[in-house]
Structure formats: C-alpha cells, structure tokens
Amino acid sequence: MTDDAQDSMKTKPPTPRSGLLAGGSWSADTIKQRAAFPHPGSVTPIREQVSHPGGAARNILLSLSRLGVPFPLYGAGSVGKDPAGQALLDECRQARIDTHFLRIDAAHATASRDLLVEQKSGRCLTLQHAGAAGAWQGEDLDFTRIKARHFHLGSLLALAGMDAEDKKFGTRAAALLAKAQAAGLKTSFDLIFEDSERFSRMVTTALKY
C-alpha cells in the first residue's frame, strides 16, 4: 500500500449523519368524547371512547413513517414493562422505527393520558400520568455514537425528568439539547402550555440550545 493510500485511510471523513431521533413522551392514550364538560359533582356520559398509543415522540415518528420519508427514524425514551409499553415497541418495529434507544423501565408503568374532548367546541382536557416517560432523563444517549442528524425532544413541561434542575444548563432538557448540539445534531423541541411562573424560565432556558 502506498503512503498516499495510507494517508487517505487515516483521514477518511466520518459517516454523514442522517435521520431523526425523537425522544421524550411515549404513552397509552384514551380519547373520551363528551357532549360537554361536567360541572363539579355532576355526571356527563361518554359518547365515544378510543384507546391507542400516543405521546409526542411517538406521534412525530409514526407520522413521518406513514408519510414514507426517505431517512431513518429513531425513538428514544422509556416505556414500562407492561402491555402498553409492548404495544408501543411493536408499533415502532412494524413502522421500521429503530427502538435501540427506547428502553424498558421495570420500575415504572408506561405513561398514560386521558383526553376528555367536548364534542361541540372541540375543547380538550388532558389528564396525564407521566410514568416511565416522566422518569427518563436521557442519560443513556451518547450523541457521538448516534447516527441521526436531528434530535427532537417533546414535550417540555410534561416530563418531570426533563424539567428537573441542572446546575450548569438550568434544566435537564436544556442539558440534553446542548449535548446533542455539541455532537453536531440539529435540535428542536415541543412543549405543552402551562399557566405558571416556570413556563417562561424553562422555555427560555431550552431555547438557547
């Protein structure tokens, strides 16, 4: 082998990044249609009820998969060791979503949400149990070894692990986004609305990254 060939091997450029890694919320959702929201102490019949997998990370990946995007999709986060968690994993595999970074947390149940929808107005009230998704902090993600080009995190203000304090970055979400950026990934996040003092602080902190 010539010296030029050896130098070429030593300076071989890294494999280009491709695809989307979405992490955060994976849940079992139940949508309950009602004629109207009940007043305290009253009863309102449920007209229709549908259950299916949900969560911010799951929804964006499944939507892109169904659109037939030409780039790889990766899921990150945590589900419980239960039927709801297995349903999420099975759905991802059927949609060809890489679940290598979607771990099973035997200590927590899969997150769940009850979405109460008022049929006439379309208003929605969401009741959430964060479960395994809320306990996840992304400590298992090594972005230097992950091949994705883009990292999306969702949803801020709904995941206790991501909203937890970080001494250097302010929140765990900001720290994880900063870590992804430092490794060369593009970053984005989504969030829920919360009428509280922490809303602007947490969002502003994460927006830096």
Residue pairs with C-beta under 8 A, 6 or more apart in sequence:
15 147
16 149
17 147
17 148
17 149
17 184
17 185
18 71
18 72
18 147
18 148
18 149
19 71
19 72
19 73
19 74
19 147
19 148
19 149
19 150
20 60
20 61
20 64
20 71
20 72
20 73
20 74
20 148
20 149
20 150
20 151
20 152
21 74
21 75
21 76
21 101
21 146
21 148
21 150
21 151
21 152
21 185
22 56
22 57
22 60
22 61
22 73
22 74
22 75
22 76
22 151
22 152
22 153
22 154
23 57
23 75
23 76
23 77
23 101
23 136
23 138
23 141
23 151
23 152
23 153
23 176
24 55
24 56
24 57
24 76
24 77
24 133
24 136
24 153
24 154
24 155
24 159
24 162
25 55
25 56
25 57
25 58
25 77
25 111
25 133
25 154
25 155
25 158
25 159
26 53
26 55
26 57
26 58
26 75
26 77
26 78
26 79
26 85
26 88
26 102
26 110
26 111
26 132
26 133
27 53
27 54
27 55
27 58
27 84
27 110
27 111
27 112
27 113
27 128
27 131
27 133
28 51
28 53
28 54
28 84
28 87
28 88
28 110
28 111
28 112
28 113
29 51
29 52
29 53
29 54
29 55
29 112
29 113
29 115
30 49
30 50
30 51
30 112
30 113
30 114
30 115
31 49
31 50
31 51
31 52
31 115
31 117
32 46
32 48
32 49
32 114
32 115
32 116
32 117
33 46
33 47
33 48
33 49
33 117
33 119
34 44
34 45
34 46
34 47
34 116
34 117
34 118
34 119
35 44
35 45
35 47
35 118
35 119
35 120
36 44
36 118
36 120
37 44
37 116
37 118
37 123
37 125
38 44
47 119
53 84
53 87
53 88
53 91
54 113
55 77
55 88
55 111
55 133
56 154
56 155
56 158
56 190
57 75
57 76
57 77
57 152
57 154
58 75
58 88
58 91
58 92
60 152
60 154
61 73
61 75
61 92
61 95
61 97
62 91
62 95
62 97
64 73
65 73
65 95
65 96
65 97
66 95
71 149
72 98
72 147
72 148
73 95
73 96
73 97
73 98
74 97
74 98
74 100
74 101
74 146
74 148
75 92
75 97
75 98
75 99
75 101
75 102
76 101
76 102
76 138
76 141
77 101
77 102
77 103
77 132
77 133
77 136
78 102
78 103
78 104
78 105
78 108
78 132
78 133
78 135
78 136
79 85
79 88
79 89
79 102
79 103
79 104
79 105
79 110
79 111
79 132
79 133
80 104
80 105
80 106
80 108
80 109
80 110
80 131
80 132
81 104
81 105
81 106
82 109
82 110
84 109
84 110
84 112
85 104
85 110
85 132
88 102
88 110
89 99
89 102
89 104
92 98
92 99
92 102
93 99
101 140
101 141
101 146
103 136
103 140
105 132
105 135
105 136
107 135
108 131
108 132
108 134
108 135
109 129
109 131
109 132
110 131
110 132
110 133
111 128
111 129
111 130
111 131
111 132
111 133
111 134
112 128
112 129
112 131
113 126
113 127
113 128
113 129
114 126
114 127
114 128
115 124
115 125
115 126
115 127
116 124
116 125
116 126
116 127
117 123
117 124
118 124
128 158
130 158
130 159
130 160
133 159
134 159
134 160
134 161
135 160
135 161
136 159
136 161
136 162
137 161
137 162
137 164
137 172
137 176
138 161
138 162
138 172
138 176
141 176
141 179
141 180
143 151
143 179
143 180
143 182
143 183
143 184
143 185
144 183
146 183
146 185
148 185
149 185
149 186
150 185
150 186
150 187
150 188
151 177
151 180
151 185
151 186
151 187
151 188
152 187
152 188
152 189
152 190
153 162
153 173
153 176
153 177
153 187
153 188
153 189
153 190
154 189
154 190
154 191
155 189
155 190
155 191
155 192
156 162
156 163
156 173
156 189
156 190
156 191
156 192
156 202
156 203
156 206
157 163
157 191
157 192
157 193
157 194
157 198
157 199
157 202
157 203
158 191
158 192
159 173
161 172
162 171
162 172
162 173
162 176
163 171
163 172
163 173
163 198
163 202
164 171
164 172
165 171
165 172
166 172
166 174
166 175
168 175
169 175
169 178
169 205
169 209
170 201
170 202
170 205
171 202
171 205
171 206
173 189
173 202
173 205
173 206
174 205
174 206
174 208
174 209
177 187
177 189
177 206
177 209
178 208
178 209
180 187
180 209
181 187
181 209
187 209
189 206
191 203
193 199
